[in-house]
């Protein structure tokens, strides 16, 4: 298994996100990871729409 593409503090933050089994918990986790990996500000994350995200075989493509 490969290590996650984010450093341990982020890993801890993501793994302690409450309600990872609910839809809102999964959404919160995804937004945290997208914000960190894409180095986006809060306003940029809030401005994302479903049209900005596309599924690919090896992950997601994020249009920023």
Secondary structure by P-SEA (a helix, b strand, c coil): cccccccaaaaaaaaaccccccaaaaaaaaaaaaaaaacccaaaaaacccccccccccbbbbcc
